[in-house]
Amino acid sequence: MTKIISVTNQKGGVAKTATCRYLADIFVAQGKKVLLIDFDPQASLTKGFNLNPELFEGVNKGNICNIFQKEKVSFVSVGGENEVLHILPSNRELGIVGQGNIIGKDLMLRRFINTNRLSDFYDVIIIDNNPKFDTMTINTILASNIIVIPVVTAKDEQEGLHGFFRNMEETLSAFSHTVDKVIIIPSRFNKGTKVGKAYLEIIQNDTEPFINSQCPTIAESDINISDAVPEKVAFSDASSYNMSVFKYLVDYGTSSSMKREKRENLLKLLENIAKQIIK
């Protein structure tokens, strides 16, 4: 069964796109066929592969907006030799079309995946989201069987996470949809600060009780909280090379500023998170 993963949170700056990138590269390294879908009009994921979103606007086979017009869309290969890593790029038109008055628009992405039988070819489909809870986010949740939620270990993030869960619960309940797994990834963690440690503890201790008491549909899923992903300069270094942090550390790790032990620990952590998502 193809794993369709929505990486989402209604807040920005929580490392959604970075998470999509390293998960994709880890799964590709395992020999899996991976499709990335950039469902964010800001197109950060698209730009991260050095693709110009403007080239996919208008009447174009590569325009993601074709999903809402029930037309075919072509993908772009961004993997290396003997790798299957494709992306459906985004562009700013998605923000307009996605908010349009279209019958059944909340189910368009799921219909697109099913109609084109993408699950017959890809082992993993990973969807990046915008920092809102709108019709595009609803589309990705209803198309997915796994929800991955990066959350920053900082003040007010837990309240925002609770708000996201309420919106997600309402969506799942309204459409009678369930997901197999919900993975919360504490991200950008600074273990050197008391604040970071305190809010990590809150996320670890309060999330499941909140879901169990307030979100009965979500509570039916397998809920996991991963180990915290630390704030590391390697993430920004990788971005400057248009690479995921995983691929950057594998390919250029010896020339990075990270010591070997810390580099290996970070790689192991990211691989363990990927294993939690797909065992």
C-alpha positions in Angstrom: 0.0 0.0 0.0 1.4 3.4 -1.0 2.1 5.7 1.9 0.6 9.1 1.3 2.1 11.6 3.7 0.8 15.1 4.4 3.5 17.2 6.1 1.4 20.0 7.6 0.9 22.6 10.3 -1.1 25.8 10.2 1.9 27.7 11.4 4.9 28.8 9.3 8.6 28.3 10.2 8.2 24.8 11.6 10.4 23.0 9.0 7.6 21.5 6.9 9.5 21.8 3.7 12.8 20.7 5.2 11.0 17.6 6.6 9.6 16.8 3.2 13.0 17.0 1.6 14.9 14.8 4.1 12.1 12.2 4.2 12.1 12.0 0.4 15.8 11.5 0.2 15.8 8.9 3.0 13.1 6.9 1.3 14.8 7.2 -2.1 18.0 5.9 -0.5 16.0 2.9 0.6 15.1 2.2 -3.1 11.6 3.5 -2.9 9.8 5.4 -5.7 8.9 8.8 -4.3 6.6 11.6 -5.6 6.7 15.0 -3.9 3.6 17.3 -4.3 4.2 21.0 -3.5 0.7 22.1 -2.4 1.9 25.5 -1.2 1.5 28.5 -3.5 4.7 29.9 -1.9 6.4 27.0 -3.7 9.3 26.7 -1.3 9.7 23.0 -2.1 9.7 23.7 -5.8 12.3 26.5 -5.4 14.4 24.1 -3.3 15.0 22.0 -6.4 16.1 25.2 -8.3 12.9 25.2 -10.3 11.2 28.4 -11.2 7.5 28.3 -10.2 6.6 30.9 -12.9 7.5 28.4 -15.6 4.6 26.2 -14.5 1.9 28.9 -14.6 -0.8 29.4 -17.2 -1.7 26.9 -19.8 0.9 24.3 -19.0 1.0 20.5 -18.5 3.1 21.1 -15.4 0.6 23.5 -13.8 -0.6 22.0 -10.5 -3.8 23.9 -10.9 -4.8 21.4 -13.5 -5.8 19.2 -10.6 -8.8 21.5 -10.0 -9.7 21.5 -13.7 -9.6 17.6 -13.8 -6.8 17.8 -16.4 -3.6 15.8 -16.6 -0.5 17.1 -14.9 3.1 16.2 -15.7 5.8 15.7 -13.1 9.5 16.8 -13.0 12.2 14.3 -12.3 14.6 15.6 -9.6 16.3 12.4 -8.6 19.8 11.1 -9.5 20.7 8.3 -11.8 18.7 5.1 -11.1 16.5 7.0 -8.6 12.8 7.7 -8.9 12.2 11.0 -7.2 9.6 13.2 -9.0 8.0 16.5 -8.0 4.7 18.2 -8.9 5.8 21.8 -8.7 3.7 24.6 -7.3 3.1 28.2 -8.3 1.2 31.2 -7.1 -1.9 30.5 -9.1 -2.7 27.6 -6.8 -3.6 30.1 -4.1 -6.3 31.6 -6.4 -7.7 28.4 -8.0 -7.7 26.6 -4.7 -10.0 29.2 -3.1 -12.4 29.2 -6.1 -16.0 28.1 -6.2 -15.4 24.6 -7.4 -17.8 21.8 -6.6 -16.1 19.1 -4.6 -12.8 21.1 -4.4 -11.9 19.6 -1.0 -11.5 16.2 -2.6 -9.7 17.2 -5.8 -6.2 16.0 -4.7 -7.5 12.6 -3.6 -9.4 12.3 -6.9 -6.3 13.2 -8.8 -4.2 10.6 -7.0 -6.8 7.9 -7.5 -7.8 8.7 -11.1 -4.2 8.7 -12.2 -3.5 5.5 -10.2 -0.4 7.0 -8.7 -0.4 4.4 -6.0 0.3 1.8 -8.7 3.7 3.3 -9.4 4.9 5.3 -6.3 5.8 3.7 -3.0 5.6 7.0 -1.2 3.8 10.3 -1.9 4.8 13.3 0.2 2.8 16.5 0.2 4.1 19.9 1.4 1.5 22.4 2.7 1.0 26.1 3.2 1.0 27.6 6.7 -2.8 27.8 6.9 -5.7 25.6 7.5 -7.7 26.1 4.3 -9.1 24.1 1.4 -5.6 23.1 0.2 -4.8 21.7 3.7 -8.1 19.9 3.8 -7.3 18.4 0.3 -4.0 17.0 1.5 -5.4 15.6 4.7 -8.2 13.8 2.9 -5.8 12.5 0.3 -3.4 11.0 2.9 -3.1 8.0 5.2 -0.3 9.5 7.3 -0.1 13.0 8.8 3.3 14.4 9.8 3.2 17.5 12.0 6.5 19.4 12.6 6.1 21.7 15.6 8.7 24.2 17.0 9.5 23.8 20.7 8.7 27.4 21.6 6.1 29.5 23.4 2.5 29.3 22.2 3.3 26.4 19.8 1.3 23.9 21.9 -1.8 26.1 21.7 -1.4 26.4 17.9 -1.0 22.6 17.7 -4.2 22.1 19.6 -6.0 24.4 17.2 -4.6 22.4 14.3 -5.9 19.2 15.9 -9.4 20.7 16.3 -9.5 21.7 12.7 -8.2 18.3 11.6 -10.7 16.5 13.7 -13.5 18.5 12.2 -12.3 17.7 8.7 -11.9 14.0 9.3 -15.3 13.7 11.0 -17.1 15.7 8.3 -15.7 13.6 5.5 -15.7 10.2 7.4 -12.0 9.9 6.7 -9.4 8.2 8.9 -5.6 8.2 8.8 -3.4 5.3 9.9 -0.7 7.4 11.6 -0.1 10.8 13.1 3.5 11.7 13.8 4.4 14.8 15.7 8.0 16.0 15.1 9.4 18.5 17.6 11.7 20.6 15.4 14.3 23.3 15.6 15.0 22.2 19.2 17.6 24.0 21.2 18.6 21.8 24.1 20.8 24.5 25.5 17.8 26.6 26.6 15.4 26.0 29.5 12.6 27.3 27.3 13.3 24.7 24.6 13.4 21.9 27.1 10.2 23.1 28.9 8.1 23.3 25.7 9.4 20.0 24.5 8.2 18.4 27.7 4.8 20.1 27.3 4.5 18.6 23.7 5.6 15.2 24.9 3.2 15.1 27.9 0.2 17.0 26.8 -0.4 16.1 23.1 -1.8 12.6 23.4 -4.1 13.4 26.4 -5.5 16.3 24.4 -6.2 14.2 21.4 -7.8 11.4 23.4 -10.1 13.9 25.2 -10.9 16.3 22.3 -10.3 14.5 19.0 -12.0 11.0 18.9 -11.4 10.4 15.1 -7.7 11.3 15.4 -7.4 9.2 18.5 -8.2 6.1 16.4 -4.8 6.6 14.6 -1.4 5.4 15.7 -0.1 8.5 17.4 3.7 9.0 17.8 5.9 11.8 19.0 9.4 11.5 17.6 12.6 12.6 19.2 13.3 16.3 18.8 15.2 17.4 15.7 17.8 20.0 16.9 18.4 23.4 15.4 21.5 22.9 13.4 23.5 25.1 11.0 23.6 22.0 8.7 19.9 22.7 7.7 20.7 26.2 6.4 23.9 24.9 4.8 22.0 22.2 3.0 19.4 24.7 1.8 22.2 26.9 0.2 23.1 23.8 -1.8 19.5 23.1 -2.8 19.7 19.8 -0.9 18.0 18.1 2.0 20.0 18.0 5.2 20.1 14.2 4.9 21.7 14.3 1.4 24.0 17.1 2.3 25.4 15.3 5.3 25.8 12.1 3.3 27.4 13.7 0.3 29.3 16.6 1.9 29.3 15.8 5.6 33.1 15.4 5.9 33.5 19.0 4.7 30.8 20.5 6.9 31.4 22.2 10.2 29.7 19.4 12.2 31.9 16.9 14.1 31.6 13.3 12.9 29.8 12.1 16.0 27.1 14.9 15.8 26.8 14.3 12.1 26.2 10.6 12.5 23.8 11.2 15.4 21.7 13.6 13.3 21.6 11.2 10.4 20.5 8.4 12.7 17.8 10.6 14.2 16.4 11.5 10.8 16.5 7.8 9.7 14.7 6.8 12.9 11.9 9.4 12.2 11.5 8.0 8.7 11.3 4.5 10.2 8.6 5.7 12.6 6.6 7.0 9.6 7.1 3.9 7.5 8.2 0.8 9.3 
